[in-house]
Amino acid sequence: MKDQRGFALVITLLVTALLVALSAEFVDEVFVGTSARQNFIDGQQASIMARSGVTACVKGLQTIQNLHPKYSSLADLTQLAKLLSVADERGTLQVTIEDESGKVNLNQIFGPNGVVANQQNHDIAARLFKKLGLSPDLLDPLDDWVDDSGIAPHPAGAKSPYYNTLKPPYNVKSGKLDTVEELALVKGFDAGTVQRLRPFITIYSVMPGLVNINTAPKEIIAALDDMMTDSLTNQVLDYRKTTPFQDKSELAKVPGMQTIAPGLTTSTTTSGTVYRIVSQATVGETTRVIETVVNTSSQSFYWREF
């Protein structure tokens, strides 16, 4: 009788332990399932919020263009980004805007058959590379990458025989760059070099190599001409803070720029129509980011969400 009671106690303890284990597993599955569903919902809401940020940004850019069609300023872009960056109980939205016309367009330097199609843009790029601590010789492999002829590579460049020795092997593009990230395939453009160049280069601006002097970063303003000094560069930046250039000839109004300004009329502009927008939304612990390049007509050149 005593053995039976002992056996029953063991069975009771085993059943109790099993029930506890099953209960714990059930609670865990419910928690994981609920968390997964909540994360999915948060992700969907964050995605919608990020897309709304892009839509609102394009509308804002259109409004700015209508208000003053002759120029687009850095102050306007900064103010618009601040207006669209919000936080409330539903989540947060942060938007950044870059004018692609304020950068050097690598796709508008070289033409077919390895010919420099835009000498001024080429020279600006060479000076920019040098100011960033990079060799201007990097333009040689870039020229060979987009060149669709069968001519020999430039002194510091490379053609398919070089790329065929890499692992994995591949051929030169023989065409324009499709993305900035593609630069990583070009000889000499390692990850560090591409990252260093990224804020200053584009492949999207539609105007033929014209740099927007109202939105270009300091490094590009300094690279516009061989005679640009640090003092002149800072004066241009200070001038446009309070008085955006409505015509590129107004560069001559900046003290010290009277001699240089006339030579920049064919390489500069005062407005842009293509913009890179990064819209980041967070709901709960879930974040969605949309990066897109669009023009003020809502045409999209590039889109990715992650």
DOVODREN-54167 format. One record per residue (C-alpha): x, y, z; residue in one letter. Coordinates in Angstrom, 2 decimals, decimal comma, always signed. Each point is the difference from the previous one (the first is absolute). Layout:
! DOVODREN-54167
{{X; Y; Z}; "A"}
...
***
This chain:
! DOVODREN-54167
{{+0,00; +0,00; +0,00}; "M"}
{{+2,84; +2,29; +0,91}; "K"}
{{+1,74; -0,80; -3,31}; "D"}
{{-3,16; +0,85; -1,89}; "Q"}
{{-0,26; +3,38; +1,75}; "R"}
{{+3,64; +0,70; -0,82}; "G"}
{{-0,52; -0,96; -3,62}; "F"}
{{-3,09; +2,22; -0,20}; "A"}
{{+2,01; +2,89; +1,44}; "L"}
{{+2,70; -0,47; -2,64}; "V"}
{{-2,64; -0,12; -2,76}; "I"}
{{-1,63; +3,14; +1,41}; "T"}
{{+3,33; +1,81; +0,06}; "L"}
{{+0,79; -1,10; -3,57}; "L"}
{{-3,42; +1,10; -1,25}; "V"}
{{+0,35; +3,31; +1,85}; "T"}
{{+3,47; +0,54; -1,49}; "A"}
{{-1,34; -0,85; -3,46}; "L"}
{{-2,90; +2,42; +0,39}; "L"}
{{+2,35; +2,74; +1,18}; "V"}
{{+2,27; -0,64; -2,99}; "A"}
{{-2,94; +0,03; -2,40}; "L"}
{{-1,35; +3,18; +1,56}; "S"}
{{+3,40; +1,68; -0,29}; "A"}
{{+0,27; -1,07; -3,64}; "E"}
{{-3,51; +1,26; -0,69}; "F"}
{{+0,74; +3,35; +1,64}; "V"}
{{+3,25; +0,27; -1,98}; "D"}
{{-1,76; -0,78; -3,30}; "E"}
{{-2,72; +2,50; +0,75}; "V"}
{{+2,60; +2,64; +0,87}; "F"}
{{+2,10; -0,71; -3,09}; "V"}
{{-3,07; -0,14; -2,21}; "G"}
{{-1,39; +3,21; +1,43}; "T"}
{{+3,41; +1,72; -0,31}; "S"}
{{+0,38; -1,19; -3,58}; "A"}
{{-3,46; +1,27; -0,91}; "R"}
{{+0,68; +3,32; +1,72}; "Q"}
{{+3,36; +0,35; -1,76}; "N"}
{{-1,71; -0,71; -3,33}; "F"}
{{-2,65; +2,64; +0,70}; "I"}
{{+2,64; +2,49; +1,15}; "D"}
{{+2,02; -0,72; -3,15}; "G"}
{{-3,00; +0,62; -2,24}; "Q"}
{{-0,80; +3,25; +1,78}; "Q"}
{{+3,63; +1,13; -0,15}; "A"}
{{+0,11; -0,77; -3,73}; "S"}
{{-3,15; +2,03; -0,61}; "I"}
{{+1,39; +2,86; +2,08}; "M"}
{{+3,30; -0,02; -1,91}; "A"}
{{-1,83; +0,02; -3,34}; "R"}
{{-2,14; +2,89; +1,23}; "S"}
{{+3,20; +1,87; +0,84}; "G"}
{{+1,21; -0,42; -3,59}; "V"}
{{-3,34; +1,13; -1,45}; "T"}
{{-0,17; +3,05; +2,26}; "A"}
{{+3,61; +0,85; -0,84}; "C"}
{{-0,66; -0,04; -3,75}; "V"}
{{-3,05; +2,24; +0,51}; "K"}
{{+2,12; +2,35; +2,09}; "G"}
{{+2,71; +0,14; -2,68}; "L"}
{{-2,63; +0,80; -2,63}; "Q"}
{{-1,30; +2,82; +2,19}; "T"}
{{+3,49; +1,41; +0,46}; "I"}
{{+0,61; -0,14; -3,75}; "Q"}
{{-3,25; +1,86; -0,65}; "N"}
{{+0,84; +2,67; +2,58}; "L"}
{{+3,38; +0,80; -1,53}; "H"}
{{+0,66; -1,83; -3,29}; "P"}
{{+3,35; +1,73; -0,58}; "K"}
{{+1,81; -1,61; +2,92}; "Y"}
{{-0,03; -2,74; +2,61}; "S"}
{{+1,84; +0,68; +3,23}; "S"}
{{+1,53; -2,10; +2,74}; "L"}
{{-2,06; +1,89; +2,56}; "A"}
{{-3,26; -1,01; -1,72}; "D"}
{{+1,01; -3,67; -0,06}; "L"}
{{+1,07; +0,07; +3,63}; "T"}
{{-3,22; +1,71; +1,09}; "Q"}
{{-2,16; -2,48; -1,95}; "L"}
{{+1,83; -2,95; +1,54}; "A"}
{{-0,58; +1,42; +3,49}; "K"}
{{-3,70; +0,51; -0,67}; "L"}
{{-0,39; -3,60; -1,12}; "L"}
{{+1,98; -1,48; +2,90}; "S"}
{{-2,57; -0,66; +2,74}; "V"}
{{-0,45; -2,09; +3,12}; "A"}
{{-3,20; -0,92; +1,83}; "D"}
{{-1,57; -2,93; +1,86}; "E"}
{{-0,34; -1,96; -3,26}; "R"}
{{+3,69; +0,16; -0,91}; "G"}
{{+2,70; +2,19; -1,48}; "T"}
{{+0,78; +1,18; -3,52}; "L"}
{{+3,31; +1,49; -1,09}; "Q"}
{{+0,60; +1,34; -3,51}; "V"}
{{+3,20; +1,19; -1,67}; "T"}
{{+0,23; +1,65; -3,43}; "I"}
{{+2,99; +0,43; -2,31}; "E"}
{{+0,05; +1,91; -3,27}; "D"}
{{+1,71; -2,27; -2,54}; "E"}
{{+0,84; +3,09; -2,07}; "S"}
{{+2,21; +1,16; +2,84}; "G"}
{{+2,34; -2,90; -0,72}; "K"}
{{+2,41; -1,02; -2,77}; "V"}
{{-1,71; -2,21; -2,55}; "N"}
{{+2,41; -2,79; -0,92}; "L"}
{{-2,20; -1,09; -2,90}; "N"}
{{+0,43; +3,36; -1,70}; "Q"}
{{+3,78; +0,08; -0,12}; "I"}
{{+0,78; -2,55; -2,69}; "F"}
{{-1,61; -0,61; -3,36}; "G"}
{{+0,31; -2,96; -2,38}; "P"}
{{+3,39; -1,23; -1,25}; "N"}
{{+1,83; +1,14; +3,14}; "G"}
{{-0,39; +3,69; -0,77}; "V"}
{{-0,37; +2,62; +2,74}; "V"}
{{-3,46; +1,39; -0,78}; "A"}
{{+0,04; +2,73; +2,63}; "N"}
{{+3,44; +1,39; +0,73}; "Q"}
{{-1,18; +2,36; +2,73}; "Q"}
{{-1,81; -2,80; +1,80}; "N"}
{{+3,09; -2,19; -0,39}; "H"}
{{+2,20; +2,71; +1,51}; "D"}
{{-2,42; +0,58; +2,89}; "I"}
{{+0,00; -3,75; +0,70}; "A"}
{{+3,81; -0,16; -0,11}; "A"}
{{+0,31; +2,91; +2,45}; "R"}
{{-2,67; -1,53; +2,25}; "L"}
{{+1,81; -3,35; +0,10}; "F"}
{{+3,22; +1,76; +0,92}; "K"}
{{-1,64; +2,04; +2,76}; "K"}
{{-1,49; -3,20; +1,42}; "L"}
{{+3,44; -1,59; +0,14}; "G"}
{{-0,69; -2,23; -3,01}; "L"}
{{+2,04; -0,31; -3,17}; "S"}
{{-1,40; +1,79; -3,08}; "P"}
{{+1,37; -3,02; -1,92}; "D"}
{{-3,15; -1,83; +1,13}; "L"}
{{-1,72; +1,73; -2,89}; "L"}
{{+2,00; -2,22; -2,39}; "D"}
{{-1,59; -3,32; +1,05}; "P"}
{{-3,38; +1,73; +0,18}; "L"}
{{+0,42; +1,16; -3,61}; "D"}
{{+0,97; -3,52; -1,06}; "D"}
{{-3,00; -1,43; +1,87}; "W"}
{{-2,57; +2,07; -1,91}; "V"}
{{+1,92; +0,03; -3,31}; "D"}
{{-1,73; -2,13; -2,63}; "D"}
{{+2,91; -0,05; -2,46}; "S"}
{{+2,74; -2,55; -0,38}; "G"}
{{+2,87; +2,43; +0,51}; "I"}
{{+2,80; -0,73; +2,46}; "A"}
{{-0,50; +0,92; +3,67}; "P"}
{{+1,22; +3,30; +1,40}; "H"}
{{+3,35; +0,04; +1,87}; "P"}
{{-1,62; -0,56; +3,40}; "A"}
{{-3,11; -1,69; -1,38}; "G"}
{{-1,07; -3,54; -0,79}; "A"}
{{-2,00; -1,95; -2,55}; "K"}
{{-1,61; -3,43; +0,10}; "S"}
{{+3,32; -1,97; +0,03}; "P"}
{{+0,70; +1,50; +3,45}; "Y"}
{{-3,49; -0,69; +1,35}; "Y"}
{{+0,08; -3,54; -1,42}; "N"}
{{+2,85; -0,82; +2,41}; "T"}
{{-2,13; +0,87; +3,05}; "L"}
{{-2,03; -2,48; +2,01}; "K"}
{{-2,69; -0,16; -1,15}; "P"}
{{+1,01; +1,28; -3,45}; "P"}
{{-2,12; +2,50; -1,93}; "Y"}
{{+0,21; +2,41; -2,93}; "N"}
{{-0,05; +3,80; -0,09}; "V"}
{{-3,42; +1,63; -0,11}; "K"}
{{+0,50; +1,85; -3,32}; "S"}
{{-2,81; +2,32; +0,97}; "G"}
{{-1,14; +2,60; +2,51}; "K"}
{{-0,19; -0,77; +3,70}; "L"}
{{-3,44; -1,21; +1,10}; "D"}
{{+0,60; +0,61; +3,73}; "T"}
{{+2,64; +1,63; +2,13}; "V"}
{{+0,58; -3,41; +1,63}; "E"}
{{+1,20; -1,30; -3,38}; "E"}
{{+3,19; +2,00; +0,52}; "L"}
{{+1,17; -2,76; +2,33}; "A"}
{{+0,54; -2,17; -3,09}; "L"}
{{+2,41; +2,49; -1,57}; "V"}
{{+3,74; -0,38; +0,51}; "K"}
{{+1,26; +2,16; +2,90}; "G"}
{{-3,46; +0,73; +1,40}; "F"}
{{+0,07; -2,08; +3,16}; "D"}
{{-2,70; +0,27; +2,69}; "A"}
{{+1,83; +2,79; +1,83}; "G"}
{{+0,43; +2,05; -3,18}; "T"}
{{-3,65; -0,35; -0,99}; "V"}
{{-1,09; +0,96; +3,51}; "Q"}
{{+2,27; +3,05; -0,08}; "R"}
{{-1,45; +1,14; -3,33}; "L"}
{{-3,66; -0,82; +0,66}; "R"}
{{-1,10; +3,42; +1,41}; "P"}
{{+1,48; +1,83; -2,99}; "F"}
{{-0,83; -2,06; -3,08}; "I"}
{{-3,11; -0,93; -1,93}; "T"}
{{-1,08; -1,70; -3,20}; "I"}
{{-3,51; +1,44; -0,09}; "Y"}
{{-0,06; +3,77; -0,52}; "S"}
{{-1,56; +0,78; -3,36}; "V"}
{{+1,82; +3,23; -0,85}; "M"}
{{+3,22; -0,46; -2,02}; "P"}
{{+2,58; +0,05; +2,76}; "G"}
{{-1,23; +3,19; +1,65}; "L"}
{{+0,65; +0,37; +3,73}; "V"}
{{-2,61; +1,82; +2,11}; "N"}
{{+2,00; +2,65; +1,86}; "I"}
{{-2,85; +0,43; +2,50}; "N"}
{{+0,09; -3,58; +1,26}; "T"}
{{+3,49; -1,33; -0,80}; "A"}
{{+2,03; -0,98; +3,08}; "P"}
{{+3,12; +1,92; +0,94}; "K"}
{{+2,32; -2,55; -1,60}; "E"}
{{-1,60; +0,40; -3,42}; "I"}
{{-0,14; +3,80; +0,17}; "I"}
{{+3,73; -0,12; +0,74}; "A"}
{{+0,54; -2,22; -3,06}; "A"}
{{-1,82; +2,23; -2,50}; "L"}
{{+3,19; +1,76; -1,12}; "D"}
{{+3,75; -0,21; +0,59}; "D"}
{{-0,09; +3,53; +1,41}; "M"}
{{-2,55; -0,81; +2,73}; "M"}
{{+1,62; +0,52; +3,39}; "T"}
{{-1,36; -0,98; +3,41}; "D"}
{{-0,83; +3,67; +0,61}; "S"}
{{-1,94; +0,35; -3,26}; "L"}
{{-1,81; -3,29; +0,61}; "T"}
{{-1,13; +1,14; +3,44}; "N"}
{{-1,16; +3,34; -1,40}; "Q"}
{{-2,17; -1,75; -2,58}; "V"}
{{-1,51; -2,18; +2,73}; "L"}
{{-0,65; +3,02; +2,25}; "D"}
{{-1,55; +2,01; -2,84}; "Y"}
{{-2,50; -2,68; -1,03}; "R"}
{{-1,17; -0,51; +3,60}; "K"}
{{-1,79; +3,33; -0,05}; "T"}
{{-0,23; +0,69; -3,74}; "T"}
{{-0,48; -3,10; -2,18}; "P"}
{{+1,34; +0,45; -3,52}; "F"}
{{-2,90; +0,53; -2,41}; "Q"}
{{+2,33; +0,17; -2,99}; "D"}
{{+3,48; -1,48; -0,32}; "K"}
{{+1,38; +3,38; -1,08}; "S"}
{{-0,70; +1,17; +3,57}; "E"}
{{+3,10; -1,90; +1,12}; "L"}
{{+1,89; +3,12; -1,05}; "A"}
{{-1,69; +1,85; +2,87}; "K"}
{{+1,99; -2,04; +2,51}; "V"}
{{+3,12; +1,93; +1,00}; "P"}
{{+3,01; -1,42; -1,80}; "G"}
{{-2,02; -2,01; -2,52}; "M"}
{{-0,10; +2,67; -2,72}; "Q"}
{{+2,84; -1,62; -1,96}; "T"}
{{-1,06; -3,61; +0,49}; "I"}
{{-3,80; +0,29; -0,41}; "A"}
{{-0,13; +0,59; -3,80}; "P"}
{{+1,83; -3,27; -0,61}; "G"}
{{-2,54; -1,96; +2,05}; "L"}
{{-3,09; +0,97; -1,98}; "T"}
{{+0,23; -3,14; -2,17}; "T"}
{{+0,53; -2,42; +2,91}; "S"}
{{-2,47; +1,26; +2,61}; "T"}
{{-3,71; +0,55; +0,55}; "T"}
{{-2,19; +1,37; +2,80}; "T"}
{{-2,78; -2,61; +0,08}; "S"}
{{-0,56; -3,71; +0,07}; "G"}
{{-2,80; -2,37; -0,91}; "T"}
{{+1,34; -3,39; +1,14}; "V"}
{{+0,19; -0,85; +3,69}; "Y"}
{{+1,06; -2,90; +2,19}; "R"}
{{-2,50; -0,57; +2,80}; "I"}
{{+0,57; -2,26; +3,00}; "V"}
{{-3,15; -0,56; +2,06}; "S"}
{{+0,45; -2,00; +3,22}; "Q"}
{{-3,00; -1,00; +2,11}; "A"}
{{-0,02; -1,83; +3,33}; "T"}
{{-3,06; -1,56; +1,62}; "V"}
{{+0,58; -1,86; +3,24}; "G"}
{{+3,33; -1,75; -0,44}; "E"}
{{-0,32; -0,36; -3,77}; "T"}
{{+1,64; +2,37; -2,50}; "T"}
{{-0,54; +0,30; -3,72}; "R"}
{{+2,15; +2,18; -2,29}; "V"}
{{-0,78; +1,09; -3,54}; "I"}
{{+2,75; +1,54; -2,11}; "E"}
{{-1,06; +1,38; -3,35}; "T"}
{{+1,20; +2,37; -2,71}; "V"}
{{-2,84; +1,93; -1,62}; "V"}
{{-0,56; +3,16; -1,97}; "N"}
{{-2,60; +2,64; +0,75}; "T"}
{{-2,28; -1,59; -2,61}; "S"}
{{-0,19; -3,07; +2,29}; "S"}
{{+2,06; -2,14; -2,40}; "Q"}
{{+2,04; -2,52; +1,97}; "S"}
{{+3,54; -0,92; -1,11}; "F"}
{{+0,87; -2,18; +2,98}; "Y"}
{{-1,94; -1,65; +2,84}; "W"}
{{+0,83; -2,38; +2,77}; "R"}
{{-1,66; -0,87; +3,29}; "E"}
{{+1,70; -1,76; +2,87}; "F"}
***
